[in-house]
């Protein structure tokens, strides 16, 4: 009898624990005391769907106390099961209501599921955000480089948060506008004297088109003078021209050397031909003497003339 009693007690304890797990009475009482009616069966069904009741009911309580109308537990549970952040969505709805910003649950849920911080977006809509651009270098038409940094004040555009471009696009477009404005200046001093010229020109381009932000102002935080790009380019061009001239001179010198060597080879060839011709002379004389075409006396006269010619050449030298 005693053992049966203990078994019954154990079963009752297990049953109570099982019931309290599937039906969180504490959360149900908290919701009831806050004026939010939540059925016990609803909490039990959430457990069966593997949804944490506290993750749904607690944000619903805050929304109910803040006066958010038209929001249901099914909406929050669907967003939770889709992988959204229920707390962020509810907090953004409360913040938007306090700031008189039109934002319904569907739009807030879509922004959250798109991967954007919907609460931060609402806060930026209330309090504009300042985006600092990196140093942007551009060259004026007179060849002087200017380095500028800008502060872009933006406000989140709730309507374009889904599918709109982010901060990187704003920074890139502002940088492009600064480069274009400086590059179109004929004299760099004009930009230094009136940096507002950059802000006015860039703002007129409508850089926030297709982005999740509305640009309120662009302020040039700093602008410095960099290198003299024009002088550097001229120096580099002069160096390149000098190298080209040197290369051409070297090419001409090489051609002259080649021609000189060619002429020397030609002279050597001509001398070889003369030596070869001179070697034929004794043979021709011998042949003439043998055939009787040249007498001995004529031969000696020829030798005398040759000796006389050599002597005259020696005296001349």
For each residue, the residues with C-beta under 8 A, 3 or more apart:
1: 4 5
2: 5 6
3: 6 7
4: 1 7 8
5: 1 2 8 9
6: 2 3 9 10
7: 3 4 10 11
8: 4 5 11 12
9: 5 6 12 13
10: 6 7 13 14
11: 7 8 14 15
12: 8 9 15 16
13: 9 10 16 17
14: 10 11 17 18
15: 11 12 18 19
16: 12 13 19 20
17: 13 14 20 21
18: 14 15 21 22
19: 15 16 22 23
20: 16 17 23 24 25
21: 17 18 24 47
22: 18 19 43 44 47 48
23: 19 20 28 40 43 44 47
24: 20 21 27 28 43 53 54
25: 20 28 29
26: 29 30
27: 24 30 31 43 53 54 57 58
28: 23 24 25 31 32 38 40 43
29: 25 26 32 33
30: 26 27 33 34 57 61
31: 27 28 34 36 37 38 57 60 61
32: 28 29 36 37 38
33: 29 30
34: 30 31 61 64 65
35: 64 65
36: 31 32 57 60 61 64
37: 31 32
38: 28 31 32 42 43 57 60 73
39: 42 43
40: 23 28 43 44
41: 44 45
42: 38 39 45 46 73
43: 22 23 24 27 28 38 39 40 46 47 53 57
44: 22 23 40 41 47 48
45: 41 42 48 49
46: 42 43 49 51 52 53 56 77
47: 21 22 23 43 44 50 51 53
48: 22 44 45
49: 45 46 77 81
50: 47
51: 46 47 55 56 77 80 81
52: 46 55 56
53: 24 27 43 46 47 56 57
54: 24 27 57 58
55: 51 52 58 59 80 86 87
56: 46 51 52 53 59 60 73 76 77 80 86
57: 27 30 31 36 38 43 53 54 60 61 73
58: 27 54 55 61 62
59: 55 56 62 63 76 86 87 89 90
60: 31 36 38 56 57 63 64 71 73 76 90
61: 30 31 34 36 57 58 64 65
62: 58 59 65 66 90 91 94
63: 59 60 66 68 71 90 93 94
64: 34 35 36 60 61 67 68
65: 34 35 61 62
66: 62 63 93 94 97
67: 64 97
68: 63 64 71 90 93 94 97
69:
70: 104 105
71: 60 63 68 75 76 90 93 105
72: 75 76
73: 38 42 56 57 60 76 77
74: 77 78
75: 71 72 78 79 105 109
76: 56 59 60 71 72 73 79 80 86 89 90
77: 46 49 51 56 73 74 80 81
78: 74 75 81 82
79: 75 76 82 84 86 89 109 112 113
80: 51 55 56 76 77 84 86
81: 49 51 77 78
82: 78 79 109 113
83: 113
84: 79 80 88 89 109 112 113
85: 88 89 112
86: 55 56 59 76 79 80 89 90
87: 55 59 90 91
88: 84 85 91 92 112 117 118 119
89: 59 76 79 84 85 86 92 93 105 108 109 112 118
90: 59 60 62 63 68 71 76 86 87 93 94
91: 62 87 88 94 95 119
92: 88 89 95 96 103 108 112 118 119 121 122
93: 63 66 68 71 89 90 96 97 103 105 108
94: 62 63 66 68 90 91 97 98
95: 91 92 98 99 101 119 122 123 126
96: 92 93 99 101 102 103 108 122 125
97: 66 67 68 93 94 100 101 103
98: 94 95
99: 95 96 122 125 126
100: 97
101: 95 96 97 122 125 126 158
102: 96 158
103: 92 93 96 97 107 108 122 158
104: 70 107 108
105: 70 71 75 89 93 108 109
106: 109 110
107: 103 104 110 111 158 162
108: 89 92 93 96 103 104 105 111 112 118
109: 75 79 82 84 89 105 106 112 113
110: 106 107 113 114 162
111: 107 108 114 116 118 121 158 161 162
112: 79 84 85 88 89 92 108 109 116 118
113: 79 82 83 84 109 110
114: 110 111 161 162 163
115:
116: 111 112 120 121 161 162 212
117: 88 120 121
118: 88 89 92 108 111 112 121 122 161
119: 88 91 92 95 122 123
120: 116 117 123 124 156
121: 92 111 116 117 118 124 125 156 158 161 212
122: 92 95 96 99 101 103 118 119 125 126 156 158
123: 95 119 120 126 127
124: 120 121 127 128 129 154 155 156 213
125: 96 99 101 121 122 155 156 157 158
126: 95 99 101 122 123
127: 123 124
128: 124 153 154 155 216
129: 124 153 154 155 156
130: 151 152 153 154
131: 151 152 153 154 167 170 171
132: 149 150 151 152 221
133: 136 149 150 151 152 171 174 175 178
134: 149 171 175
135: 147 148 149
136: 133 147 148 149 150 175 178 179
137: 145 146 147 226
138: 145 146 148 178 179 181 182 183
139: 143 144 145 146 182 183 229 230
140: 143 144 145 146 182 183 185 186 187 188 191
141: 183 184 185 186 187
142: 186 187 188 230
143: 139 140 228 229 230 231 233
144: 139 140 188 225 226 228 229 230
145: 137 138 139 140 225 226 227 228 229
146: 137 138 139 140 182 188 191 192 223 224 225 226
147: 135 136 137 223 224 225 226
148: 135 136 138 178 182 195 198 220 222 223 224
149: 132 133 134 135 136 220 221 222 223
150: 132 133 136 174 178 198 199 218 219 220 221
151: 130 131 132 133 218 219 221
152: 130 131 132 133 170 171 174 215 217 218 219
153: 128 129 130 131 215 216 217 218 219
154: 124 128 129 130 131 170 208 213 214 215 216
155: 124 125 128 129 213 214 216
156: 120 121 122 124 125 129 161 212 213 214
157: 125 160 161 164 208 211 212 213 214
158: 101 102 103 107 111 121 122 125 161
159:
160: 157 163 164 210 211 212
161: 111 114 116 118 121 156 157 158 164 212
162: 107 110 111 114 116
163: 114 160
164: 157 160 161 210 211 212 213
165: 168 169 170 210 211 212
166: 169 170 211 212
167: 131 170 171 213
168: 165 171 172
169: 165 166 172 173 210 211
170: 131 152 154 165 166 167 173 174 207 208 211 213 215
171: 131 133 134 152 167 168 174 175
172: 168 169 175 176
173: 169 170 176 177 205 207
174: 133 150 152 170 171 177 178 202 207 218
175: 133 134 136 171 172 178 179
176: 172 173 179 180
177: 173 174 180 181 198 201 202 205 207
178: 133 136 138 148 150 174 175 181 182 198 202
179: 136 138 175 176 182 183
180: 176 177 183 184 201
181: 138 177 178 184 185 191 197 198 201 202
182: 138 139 140 146 148 178 179 185 188 191 198
183: 138 139 140 141 179 180
184: 141 180 181
185: 140 141 181 182 188 190 191 197
186: 140 141 142 190
187: 140 141 142 190
188: 140 142 144 146 182 185 191 192 225
189: 192 193
190: 185 186 187 193 194 197
191: 140 146 181 182 185 188 194 195 197 198 223
192: 146 188 189 195 223 225
193: 189 190
194: 190 191 197
195: 148 191 192 198 199 220 223
196: 199 200 220
197: 181 185 190 191 194 200 201
198: 148 150 177 178 181 182 191 195 201 202 218 220
199: 150 195 196 202 203 217 218 219 220
200: 196 197 203 204
201: 177 180 181 197 198 204 205
202: 174 177 178 181 198 199 205 207 218
203: 199 200 207 215 217 218
204: 200 201
205: 173 177 201 202
206: 209
207: 170 173 174 177 202 203 211 215
208: 154 157 170 211 213 214 215
209: 206
210: 160 164 165 169
211: 157 160 164 165 166 169 170 207 208
212: 116 121 156 157 160 161 164 165 166
213: 124 154 155 156 157 164 167 170 208
214: 154 155 156 157 208
215: 152 153 154 170 203 207 208 218
216: 128 153 154 155
217: 152 153 199 203
218: 150 151 152 153 174 198 199 202 203 215
219: 150 151 152 153 199
220: 148 149 150 195 196 198 199 223
221: 132 149 150 151
222: 148 149
223: 146 147 148 149 191 192 195 220
224: 146 147 148
225: 144 145 146 147 188 192
226: 137 144 145 146 147 229
227: 145 232
228: 143 144 145 231 232
229: 139 143 144 145 226 232 233
230: 139 142 143 144 233 234
231: 143 228 234 235
232: 227 228 229 235 236
233: 143 229 230 236 237
234: 230 231 237 238
235: 231 232 238 239
236: 232 233 239 240
237: 233 234 240 241
238: 234 235 241 242
239: 235 236 242 243
240: 236 237 243 244
241: 237 238 244 245
242: 238 239 245 246
243: 239 240 246 247
244: 240 241 247 248
245: 241 242 248 249
246: 242 243 249 250
247: 243 244 250 251
248: 244 245 251 252
249: 245 246 252 253
250: 246 247 253 254
251: 247 248 254 255
252: 248 249 255 256
253: 249 250 256 257
254: 250 251 257 258
255: 251 252 258 259
256: 252 253 259 260
257: 253 254 260 261
258: 254 255 261 262
259: 255 256 262 263
260: 256 257 263 264
261: 257 258 264 265
262: 258 259 265 266
263: 259 260 266 267
264: 260 261 267 268
265: 261 262 268 269
266: 262 263 269 270
267: 263 264 270 271
268: 264 265 271 272
269: 265 266 272 273
270: 266 267 273 274
271: 267 268 274 275
272: 268 269 275 276
273: 269 270 276 277
274: 270 271 277 278
275: 271 272 278 279
276: 272 273 279 280
277: 273 274 280 281
278: 274 275 281
279: 275 276 282 283
280: 276 277 283 284
281: 277 278 284 285
282: 279 285 286
283: 279 280 286 287
284: 280 281 287 288
285: 281 282 288 289 294 299 302
286: 282 283 289 290
287: 283 284 290 291
288: 284 285 291 293 294
289: 285 286 292 293 294 296 299
290: 286 287
291: 287 288
292: 289
293: 288 289
294: 285 288 289 298 299
295: 298 299
296: 289 299 300
297: 300 301
298: 294 295 301 302
299: 285 289 294 295 296 302 303
300: 296 297 303 304
301: 297 298 304 305
302: 285 298 299 305 306
303: 299 300 306 307
304: 300 301 307 308
305: 301 302 308 309
306: 302 303 309 310
307: 303 304 310 311
308: 304 305 311 312
309: 305 306 312 313
310: 306 307 313 314
311: 307 308 314 315
312: 308 309 315 316
313: 309 310 316 317
314: 310 311 317
315: 311 312
316: 312 313
317: 313 314
